[in-house]
Amino acid sequence: MAMLAMHQRASAGPGWLGSVFVAAASILLYSSLQLQAQNRAGTPPVAAPAAATAGDKIFQATKLHRIHVWVSAAEWAVLQTSSARGGNAIGGSDYSDANGRLIHVGSGFGGYFPWVRADFRIDDPSGKIEFKDVGLRYKGNLSFATSSAAAPLFANFKLKIDVHGTKGTWDGEKTFNLHAGVVDTSKMRDAIAFAVFRAAGVPAPRTAFVELSVTVPGLYQNAPAGLFTIIEDVNKKFLERALPPGTGLLMKPEGMRGGVQNMGDSWAAYTPTYRPDRDATPHEQQRVMEFARLVSQSDVALFRSRIGTYLDVDQFLRFIAVNALIVNTDSYLRGGHNFYLYLDPKDDKFRFIPWDQDLSLGSRPGRAGAGFGPQIDVMRPFTGDQPLIYWLLDDPAVAAQYRAIVRELGTSVFTATELSKMVDAFEKIGTGRGPSPREFIAARTAQVQQLVASWGGK
C-alpha cells in the first residue's frame, strides 16, 4: 500500500479541463497546422469538410479522455512477467506458448510481452463505452527497459479489443497505444513531433491524451495511473485514412543497416528484417527486392534515372527533413528503426511513415555544446551507412528540392511561434511534469532560421 500511495502522489495531476477550453484549443491548434499544410500544397485554405474516418472523435490534439482498466489479480501477475528481452522469436511477431497464451515479441530488444485479459471503460463526458475481455500488454524497448517494477502503472501499454474475439470498436478503432512518458516525462514530444510530420505533408499517427485508472482486486482500486498519450496505431485503418486505398504492403523494418538493404534474391531472406504485416504478393516481393537492389548498388546514373519510379521522393525528403529538424536520433536517420515502409498500390511507390518520437525534440540526456545531446546536421542528415539519403542529396537537383523543403518548413511549420502554441496547449491539459522541450525548441528553431537566412534568395 505504501508503494501505491507513493505512485498515486507521483502521478497526480491537475483536474479536468472544461469541455469548452478543450474544444477551443483543439480547433485553434489544428486550424494552424492544417492551414500550413494546405498552403504547402498550394490548395485554398477553405475546403469542404473531409468525410469522417475512424478515430476522428478520439484523436484530437487537445482531447482528454478517461479510461478505466480492470484486470484480475491472476492476469495482472502474468502481466508482471513481462521482460524487455527474452521473447525468443522474430521481433514484432506474436506466438502462443505451451498454455495457449498469446505472447508478443518486442520489435527492437526482442521483449517478452504476454497478452492478458482485461476489461476497460471509456468515461468521456459524451458517454461511457464498456468492453469485456480485451487484450492488454506492456510495450516498448528503451521505454519498457527504463520503467520500474516498483511502479507497474507507469509504463507503456497496448490495448486491443479483439485479441480474444471481443466484438466492437471505439469510434471505429480497435487498437490503442498508451504512452506513459517513461522516457519523455514532459509527455508532449510524441504529440508535437507527429503534428509537425503531418503539417509537413508526411502521413503520421494522430494523438490525444488519456487519464488512466486501474483496478486489480487486492492491489489497486480505481488507482490513478496518470496522464498518457494515446497514439493512433499504424494499421489498415490508418492506411485507409492517410494513404487511401490502404491496401498496400506495410512493413516495419528493424535493425536494418541503412534503412533499405539488399538481402539477395530470395524473399525469405527479407521477411525477418523488413517484417511485412501480411504475406506479400509476388509483385510486392519483387518490387521490394528491386528497390533494395537499386539503393544498394553504386551506379549513380542508374540510381538517379530510376529512383523516382520506386520512391515518392518529395514525401521522403519531407520525412528526413522533419526527423532532422526535431533531432530524432532514434529513427531512420540513426537507429535503423522506428519507421514503417509502405508500398502504395496507388502508384507502386514506397512511402515512409514515422513512429516513436519520445526521444526527439531534445529528449536525449546530456548536452553537446549549445545543443541537447546528439545533434543532426539538417543539410547532411545521414551517416556513412545511409545510401538512400546520401545518393539522393548527392544529386544537385534533389539537393535543391530538399533545401526548398527545409526553407518552407523552417519558416512555417517548424518555428518557435508554432511549436510554442502546441506546448502552451498541451501544458494546460496536464503535460509538462518533466523537463519541457521549450528550451530545445527555442535553440533549434533559431539554428534553422540562421541556416535559411544564410541562403539569401537562393
N, C-alpha and C positions, 0 to 999 in steps of 0.2 A: 504493500500500500504506500510505503514511503516513496518507492520508485514512481508509482502512478501520480502521487501528489507532485513530485518534482517535475514529471513530464507535463502535467497539466499547467503548472506555472510557466514552464518554458514555452509552451505552445499557445498560451492565452494571448488573444489579440483584441483589437478594437471591435466594437459591436457592429451590427449590420448597418449597411448603408441604406438610406431611403431609396425606394424604387425610382423616385423622380431623379435623384442625382445619378444613379446608375444608368438610367436610360439616356440622360442628357450627356453624360461623359462618354458613353459608348458612341452616341451619334457624332459628337464633336471629333473624337479620335478617328473613327472610321471615315468620316467625311473628308478629313485632311488627307489621310493616306490614299483613299480612293481617288480623290481629285488629282493627286500627284501621279498615280498610276495611269489615269486617263490622259493627263497632259503628256506623259511619256509616250503613250501610244498614239497621240495626236487625235484622239476622239473628243467629241464635245463633252463638257463636264456634266451636262444634264442628259440623262438617258432613261429609257423605260426601265422600271424595276425588273431585276432578274427573277426568273422563276425560282420558287422556293426549292431548296435542296435539303437533304438530310443534314441535321446538325445546326441549321440556321438559328434555332431558338437556344441552342446550347452555347455555341461558340460565338460569343460577342465579347470583344476585348475586355470590357469592364464588367461583364456579368459575374455575379457572385451567387453560386448555388450552395445548397445544403444537402449533404449526402450522409446517411447513417448506414453503417455496415454492421451486420450481426453474424458472428462466427461461433460455432460450438467450441467448447474447450478442447475436444479431441482434434477437431480440424485445425484449430489455432496451434496446437502442439506440432502438428505436421508442418504447418507453415514455418514454424521456427527452426525446422531442419534445413531450411534454405541456406545455400552457400554461394559465395562469389565464384567458386570454382567447383569442379567435380561433376559436371553434367554428363560426361562420358558418352558424348555423341556429337554430331555436327552442330556447331553453333547456330542458334536460331531455329532449331528443329524441336518438335515435341515427340515424346515416345511414352509408352506405357510400361510401368515397372511390373515386377512379378505379382503384385497385388492388384494390378489393373489401374493404378493411379497414373494420371497423365502428368508427365514431367516436362518442363520447358528447359531447354539448354540455352544459356545466355549467349548472345551473339558475339561478344567480344572476349571475355575472360573464360567462357565455357561454364558459366554458373549453373548450379543445380537449383531449380525453382519449381517445386511441386505445386500443381493447381489444387486448391482446396474448395470445398463447398461453402457458400455464404449466401445470405440474403442481403439485399440493400434497398434503401428507400430514398427517393428524392423528395426533399421537404421544401420545395420552392414556394414562394408566395402565390404563384399562379396555380398551384395544385400539387398533390402528392402522387407519386407513382411508386409502386412496390414490385419487386422481382424476387422470386424464391428460387433457391438452388442455382445460383450463378457461379461462375468461376472467378477465383481471386488468387493472385500470386504476387510475390515480390518481383521487382525488375531492376535492371541497371548493371553497369560494370563498375566504374570507379564510384558511382553514387552508392551502390549497394555495399561495396567493399569498405567505404568510408562510414557507413551507417553503423549504429551500435546495437548490440543485443540488449543493452540496458534500456534502450528506448525504442521498442519494436514498432511503435506507431509512427516514428519519424523515419520513414523510408519510402521509396517509390513503390507504387502498386499498379497492377494491371487488373482491371475488371472486364470480364467478358460474359455477356448474358447467356450465350448459347453453348458454352463449353459442355454442360451436362444435359443439353437438349431443351433447355428452357426457351419458350417462345416469347416473342415480343421485342420491342425496341424502345429506346428513349429518343424521341424525335428522329426516328429513322436510323439511329446508331446503336450498335451492339457492343463495341469495344471502346474502352476508355483508359487513357494513360494518366495516372495521378502522380505528379511530381511534387515531393515534399520540400525541395530546396535544400537537400543534404549538402550539395556542393555549392550551389548558389543560394546562400542564405538570404539574399535580397528578395528572392522569389519572383523576379521580374525579367531576368535575362532571356528565358525562353520566349516569353510573350513579346518582348521588344524585338529580338532578333528575327523571329518568324514574321512579325509585322513588316520589318524592313525588307525581307525577302519578297513578300507578297507585293508590297508597294513598288518594288523594283521590277516586277513582272516575272518573278520566279514562282512556280507552283510550290506552296509550302503549307504546312498544317496551320489551322486556326487554334486559338486558345481561349480559355476563360478561367475563372477561379472557383474553388470549392472550399467550403468549411466542412471538414470531415470529422465525424464522430464514430466511435466504435464500441460495440458491446461484445464481450466474451464472458459468458457466465462464470462467476467466481474470480474473474480478473479485472474486467472493465465493465462499467455500467454507463453507457452513453458518454464515454470519455472523449473529450475534445482532442483530436489529433493535430489540429492546427489548420493553417491555410495551405492549400495545394493548388498547383497549376494543373488544369485539365487540358490535355493536348490531343488534338484530333489524330486518330490513327491513320497511317498511310496504308490504305487498303483499297478494295474495289470501290467502296462508296466515295472515298477521297478522289480516286481517279475519275469516276463518273462526273464529279463536280469540277475538279480542277483541270482535267485533261480528257474531256469527253472524246470518244465514247467510253473510254476507260477499260477497254477490253484487251489491251496490250500486255506485254510481258513485264512484270515488275520484279526487280532483283534488288537485293540488299547486300552488296559486296562487303566482305570483312577481311581485314588484314592483307589486302592485295597491294603489293608494291606498285606505285604509280597510278593506282586507281583503276586503270584499264590495262589488263595484262594478257598477253598471248599465252594460252595454255596448251597449244597444239591443235591437232585436227580432230580430236575426239571430244564430243560434248560431255562425256562422263568426267573428263578432267576439269571442266569448268564449274560444274554444279556445286562442289563443296565450297568454293570461294565466291562465285557470283551469286549463289543462293537464290535461284528463282522461286517465286511463290507458288508456282504450279509447273506441270510438265510443259516444256516449251515445244511448239510445233517444229517440224523440220525446217521450215523457213526461218523461224525465230532463232533456232540454234545456229543456222548458217550465218544469219545476219550478225549475231553476237561475235562469232568467231572471225568473220571478215573484218568487223570493226576493230577487234583486238589486234588482228594482224596488221592492219593499216597503221594503228597507233604505235605498234612496237617496231615496225621496220624503219629504216633510216634514209629512204629515198625522199628527199624533201619535195621535189617536184611532184612525185606521185601523191604524197600526203596532201599538198596544197590543192591539187586538182580534184581529189576525191572526198576530202573530209566533209565538205558541205552536203554530200549525198547521204552521209551517215549521221551527222550530228546537227542539231539545232544550235548553230554557232552563237547566235545572238543570246539565246537563253543561257547557254553555257558560260559565256563571258559575264553575264549578269550574276550567275551563280557564284563564280570565283571572285568577282569584284566585291560582292556583299560579304562573302567569307573573309576576304582580305580586310575590308573596312572594319568589320566587327572583331577582327583578330581572333577568329575561331581556329586555334591550332589543333583542336581535337576534331578534325573534319577531313574532307577530301584533300585539303591542302597539305596536311602534315600527317595525320594519323592513319590515312588509308581506310577510313570507315566513317560512320555517321552520315551516310547519304544513301539514297535509292537511285538506281539506274532503271529507266523505263524506256522500253521500245514501243513507240507510239504507232499504232496501226493507221492513224490518220495520214501520215506521210512516210512511215517506215524509218523514222529518225529517232535517235536516242536523246532523252532529256534527263536532267539531274534534279533530284528533289532533296532538300536539306533535312537533316534530323539531328536532334540532341544539341541544344545550344547553351547548356548550363556552364560551359567553360569559355564562353565568348564574352565580349564586352568587358575585358579586364578581370575576369573571374579567376584566372590562373594566379596562384600565390606567388609572392615575390615581385620585385621590381627590376627593371633593366633600364638603367639610365633614367630618362624622363618618362619612360613608358611603364607598362604594368605587366611584368612577367615577360614571356616570349613575345616578340613582335613579328609582323609580316610586312614586307615591302609591298605596298599596294600595286606598284607597277611591275614587280617581279615576284608574284605570289607563288613561287614554286621552288623546289629544291632540285638537285640533280636527278631526282627519281620521279619526275613528273613530265613524261614525254608529251602527253596531250597538251598540257598548258604551254610547255616550252615551245613546241613546234608551231602552235597557233600564234603565240605572241612573237615568234621569230619572223612571221610574215608581216611586212610593213603595213599592208592593208588591214589586216586583222588587228595589229597593234594600234593603229589609228582608230579603229572601231572601238576597241577596248578603252582607249583614252577618252573617247567621247562619252562612253557609258560612265566612266569614273567621274568625269566632269558633271554629267547630268545628275548622278546620284549625290555627288558631293555638294551640289548646290540646291538640292530639292529634298530628297528623302533622308539622306544622311547628314543632317545639320543639327547643331546644338539646339536650335529652336524646336524642330520637330521631335527630336528624341526626348527633350526635356518635357514636352507636353505629355508624352507617354509615361515618363517617370512620375510626373505630378499625378496623373490619373490613377496609376497603379498604387502609389503610396496611400492615396485616400481609401483604397479598398482594404489595406492592411498589409501590403508588402513592405519592403524596406526595413525588415527587422535585422538584417545583416548589412555588411558594407554595400553601399549604393554604387551603381555604375555611373553616377553623375560625374565624378572626377575624371574617369576614363573618357566619358562622352565629351567633356569639355576639351580634354587634351587631344583626343583622336580627331575630332571634327576640325579643330584648329590646324592640325597637321595636314589634313586633307584640303582645307581651304588654301593653305600656303602652297601646297603642291599644285592645285588647279590654277592659282594666281600666277605661278611661275611659268605657266604655259602661255600666258597672254592671250592673244586671239587665235593661237594656233590650234 
